[in-house]
Amino acid sequence: MDEKKERLKQRNKEVRETYFKVKKNNPKWSDKAVTEEVAKKFYLAVRTVNAIIGYEGNYK
């Protein structure tokens, strides 16, 4: 696997881990609020975070 794909794979793993950590630490937050927080932290669009969490398309 080339470097770029490996970096993206690592980023996606960290996005998922962060999502579930934020969700666990803030149980009263809605999924939307958690997703927005993760998107801000990683400088990604909310839709991209949703795709990563859901293993959609290229984010498997």
N, C-alpha and C positions, 0 to 999 in steps of 0.2 A: 504494500500500500504506500502511495506517495505521501510526502510530508503534509501537504495541504489537507488531504482526506483524513489523515491521522489527527491533525489539529482540530478539524471540524468535529470529528468523532469525540475527542476529549472535551471540546466546548459543549457539545450536546449533552454529554454525560454530566458535566458540571451544572448546566442549566436545569436538568432534571433533578439532580441532588438538591440544588438550591431551592427549586420550586417546592419540593416536599418538606424541606427544612423550614422554610418560611410558613408554609401551610400548617405544619405541626406547632410552630411557635406562636402562631396567631390563629387559633381555631375559630374565632368569631369572624374572621375576614372571609369575604366571598371569594370564589375562584377568580373572578375578574380582578379583584384587588391584589390577590397574590400574583397573578400573571402580570399585571402592570408593574408591580414592584420588581419582579425578576427581569422584565423587559428593560426597565430603567437601569438596573445594575449591570446588565450585559450589553447595553446600547443596541437592543434589538427591537423590532416591531412586535406588538402584542400577538399578531397573527403568527409570526415566526416562532415565538415561544409556545403558542398553542400547538403548532405543527410538531415541534420537537417533543413536547410532552406526550402528544398522541401518536408519535412514531409515524407521521404521515409523509408521503412522498420521499424526498431525498433524505429525510431525517430519521430513517430507520436505524 
